[in-house]
């Protein structure tokens, strides 16, 4: 049986970076790690991405997912 592989894409509003101090992002990063770990504990391979806020960041993440998940 083939192991399932997913792309995990974290969304974040650019506005938060503009109005909040950088340490406000840490809970999101921790949440992302916990979600990724939960999938991995279920035997699912996770292709991660950096937190995405802007169109070029999303495009880069999708390109990575296509390259790593559809082989």
Backbone as ProteinMPNN parsed JSONL, in Angstrom:
{"seq_chain_A": "XXXXXXXXXXXXXXXXXXXXXXXXXXXXXXXXXXXXXXXXXXXXXXXXXXXXXXXXXXXXXXXXXXXXXXX", "coords_chain_A": {"N_chain_A": [[0.837, -1.182, 0.0], [0.535, 2.232, -0.798], [1.965, 5.0, 0.826], [0.136, 7.729, 2.068], [0.41, 11.105, 0.992], [0.474, 14.512, 1.751], [0.072, 18.053, 1.101], [0.648, 20.651, 3.281], [-0.648, 23.691, 3.909], [-0.102, 26.703, 5.373], [-2.111, 29.43, 6.048], [-2.037, 32.978, 6.417], [-2.801, 36.252, 7.362], [-1.462, 39.092, 5.827], [-1.883, 41.519, 6.995], [-1.779, 41.042, 9.756], [0.963, 40.85, 10.234], [1.631, 43.457, 9.789], [0.347, 44.919, 11.809], [0.865, 43.702, 14.226], [3.254, 42.623, 16.713], [6.237, 40.691, 15.894], [6.419, 38.354, 17.506], [3.855, 37.462, 17.822], [3.327, 35.683, 15.87], [4.327, 33.253, 16.607], [2.501, 31.441, 18.022], [0.955, 30.538, 15.843], [2.871, 29.207, 14.31], [3.513, 27.15, 16.087], [1.021, 25.846, 16.221], [0.766, 24.997, 13.567], [2.901, 23.165, 13.474], [1.942, 21.271, 15.305], [-0.345, 20.306, 13.981], [0.837, 19.212, 11.681], [2.424, 17.22, 12.882], [0.39, 15.614, 13.968], [-0.82, 14.566, 11.658], [1.374, 13.104, 10.699], [1.697, 11.205, 12.731], [-0.438, 9.623, 12.15], [0.47, 8.255, 10.038], [0.727, 9.629, 7.679], [2.504, 11.236, 5.189], [3.856, 14.449, 5.287], [4.152, 17.273, 3.327], [5.587, 20.191, 3.87], [5.145, 23.787, 4.096], [6.226, 27.195, 4.098], [4.779, 29.802, 6.112], [2.167, 31.403, 4.467], [1.3, 34.497, 3.029], [1.112, 36.244, 0.945], [0.464, 36.463, -2.609], [2.75, 35.545, -4.238], [4.022, 33.906, -2.351], [2.132, 31.896, -1.879], [2.04, 30.81, -4.451], [4.637, 29.782, -4.713], [4.563, 27.809, -2.721], [2.574, 26.062, -3.707], [3.831, 25.227, -6.022], [5.956, 23.791, -4.92], [4.473, 21.766, -3.633], [3.345, 20.443, -5.856], [5.646, 19.519, -7.102], [6.689, 17.799, -5.143], [4.624, 16.067, -4.372], [3.352, 14.909, -6.551], [4.849, 12.916, -7.861]], "CA_chain_A": [[0.0, 0.0, 0.0], [1.291, 3.47, -0.896], [1.764, 5.942, 1.916], [-0.513, 8.972, 1.656], [1.234, 12.303, 1.114], [-0.325, 15.73, 1.601], [0.712, 19.354, 1.243], [0.007, 21.41, 4.364], [-0.45, 25.096, 3.562], [-0.56, 27.614, 6.425], [-2.566, 30.758, 5.608], [-1.862, 34.029, 7.413], [-3.069, 37.55, 6.755], [-0.344, 40.04, 5.869], [-2.274, 42.576, 7.927], [-1.304, 40.714, 11.104], [2.386, 41.223, 10.303], [1.733, 44.919, 9.791], [-0.197, 45.541, 13.021], [1.23, 42.948, 15.424], [4.689, 42.331, 16.853], [6.616, 39.398, 15.302], [6.212, 37.201, 18.394], [2.456, 37.022, 17.691], [3.282, 34.618, 14.872], [4.789, 31.997, 17.21], [1.422, 30.458, 18.23], [0.579, 29.952, 14.559], [3.912, 28.251, 13.95], [3.348, 25.991, 16.966], [-0.192, 25.155, 15.787], [1.113, 24.34, 12.308], [3.729, 22.002, 13.818], [1.109, 20.245, 15.949], [-1.18, 19.704, 12.937], [1.721, 18.386, 10.87], [2.777, 16.046, 13.687], [-0.795, 14.755, 14.082], [-0.922, 13.821, 10.403], [2.479, 12.152, 10.627], [1.4, 10.1, 13.66], [-1.427, 8.778, 11.484], [1.135, 7.595, 8.922], [0.621, 10.457, 6.483], [3.684, 12.057, 4.932], [3.465, 15.844, 5.139], [5.03, 18.213, 2.629], [5.315, 21.466, 4.52], [5.387, 25.061, 3.418], [6.331, 28.343, 4.996], [3.534, 30.538, 6.273], [1.88, 32.165, 3.254], [0.471, 35.687, 3.196], [1.037, 36.967, -0.328], [0.295, 35.623, -3.794], [3.971, 34.817, -4.617], [4.299, 32.864, -1.351], [1.218, 30.794, -2.174], [2.471, 30.203, -5.718], [5.835, 28.977, -4.432], [4.149, 26.63, -1.952], [1.866, 25.155, -4.61], [4.857, 24.656, -6.904], [6.635, 22.773, -4.108], [3.555, 20.641, -3.461], [3.247, 19.711, -7.12], [6.922, 18.851, -7.34], [6.962, 16.752, -4.157], [3.533, 15.122, -4.142], [2.866, 14.268, -7.765], [5.961, 12.233, -8.534]], "C_chain_A": [[0.888, 1.254, 0.0], [0.947, 4.396, 0.26], [1.137, 7.232, 1.369], [0.432, 10.146, 1.902], [0.354, 13.524, 0.873], [0.575, 16.957, 1.651], [-0.054, 20.146, 2.291], [0.366, 22.884, 4.203], [-0.991, 26.012, 4.665], [-0.883, 29.005, 5.871], [-2.378, 31.752, 6.744], [-2.109, 35.363, 6.717], [-1.864, 38.478, 6.911], [-0.635, 41.17, 6.86], [-1.756, 42.309, 9.341], [0.173, 41.072, 11.273], [2.553, 42.734, 10.39], [1.301, 45.539, 11.123], [0.228, 44.857, 14.321], [2.74, 42.768, 15.509], [4.999, 40.92, 16.335], [6.343, 38.19, 16.2], [4.765, 36.687, 18.37], [2.322, 35.867, 16.699], [3.642, 33.254, 15.481], [3.661, 31.007, 17.496], [0.959, 29.796, 16.927], [1.594, 28.899, 14.135], [3.807, 26.987, 14.8], [2.115, 25.174, 16.569], [0.075, 24.378, 14.506], [1.927, 23.073, 12.577], [2.873, 20.902, 14.444], [0.196, 19.557, 14.931], [-0.342, 18.757, 12.07], [2.087, 17.098, 11.609], [1.602, 15.087, 13.82], [-0.995, 13.939, 12.801], [0.153, 12.743, 10.327], [2.267, 10.971, 11.571], [0.366, 9.137, 13.068], [-0.841, 8.076, 10.254], [1.065, 8.361, 7.615], [1.89, 11.296, 6.343], [3.23, 13.488, 4.63], [4.551, 16.617, 4.403], [4.663, 19.578, 3.181], [5.612, 22.658, 3.638], [5.571, 26.137, 4.482], [4.967, 29.015, 5.087], [3.347, 31.46, 5.07], [0.924, 33.315, 3.547], [0.178, 36.356, 1.87], [0.998, 35.996, -1.505], [1.586, 34.887, -4.197], [4.339, 33.703, -3.624], [3.402, 31.646, -1.574], [1.654, 30.066, -3.444], [3.695, 29.317, -5.508], [5.477, 27.704, -3.676], [3.459, 25.616, -2.856], [2.854, 24.486, -5.564], [5.623, 23.543, -6.174], [5.749, 21.547, -3.937], [3.473, 19.803, -4.73], [4.508, 18.904, -7.371], [7.099, 17.649, -6.393], [5.832, 15.73, -3.976], [3.078, 14.385, -5.383], [3.994, 13.617, -8.55], [5.634, 10.777, -8.725]], "O_chain_A": [[1.88, 1.313, 0.726], [-0.219, 4.552, 0.622], [1.561, 7.752, 0.338], [1.16, 10.175, 2.894], [-0.415, 13.566, -0.088], [1.689, 16.909, 2.172], [-1.273, 20.293, 2.195], [1.525, 23.274, 4.341], [-2.203, 26.087, 4.868], [-0.02, 29.668, 5.295], [-2.543, 31.398, 7.912], [-1.661, 35.564, 5.588], [-1.32, 38.624, 8.006], [0.281, 41.705, 7.485], [-1.343, 43.234, 10.041], [0.583, 41.543, 12.334], [3.506, 43.228, 10.994], [1.833, 46.574, 11.523], [-0.026, 45.382, 15.404], [3.425, 42.763, 14.486], [4.125, 40.053, 16.336], [6.061, 37.104, 15.692], [4.494, 35.588, 18.852], [1.314, 35.159, 16.696], [3.292, 32.216, 14.919], [3.838, 29.816, 17.237], [0.61, 28.616, 16.923], [1.223, 27.826, 13.657], [3.989, 25.879, 14.294], [2.16, 23.944, 16.58], [-0.345, 23.228, 14.376], [1.671, 22.029, 11.977], [3.064, 19.724, 14.141], [-0.014, 18.346, 15.014], [-0.765, 17.641, 11.766], [2.061, 16.014, 11.025], [1.793, 13.872, 13.788], [-1.307, 12.75, 12.864], [-0.122, 11.607, 9.938], [2.628, 9.844, 11.232], [0.312, 7.969, 13.452], [-1.555, 7.392, 9.521], [1.318, 7.796, 6.551], [2.294, 11.984, 7.281], [2.331, 13.704, 3.817], [5.715, 16.615, 4.803], [3.549, 20.059, 2.977], [6.24, 22.547, 2.586], [5.121, 25.992, 5.619], [4.107, 28.812, 4.23], [4.255, 32.205, 4.701], [-0.103, 33.149, 4.207], [-0.877, 36.964, 1.69], [1.444, 34.854, -1.4], [1.521, 33.69, -4.478], [4.9, 32.68, -4.016], [3.855, 30.506, -1.471], [1.636, 28.836, -3.493], [3.775, 28.222, -6.066], [6.025, 26.638, -3.958], [3.742, 24.421, -2.768], [2.716, 23.302, -5.872], [5.9, 22.49, -6.747], [6.215, 20.417, -4.079], [3.527, 18.574, -4.668], [4.448, 17.751, -7.798], [7.602, 16.603, -6.805], [6.074, 14.634, -3.471], [2.467, 13.322, -5.271], [4.072, 13.76, -9.771], [6.444, 10.029, -9.274]]}, "name": "protein", "num_of_chains": 1, "seq": "XXXXXXXXXXXXXXXXXXXXXXXXXXXXXXXXXXXXXXXXXXXXXXXXXXXXXXXXXXXXXXXXXXXXXXX"}
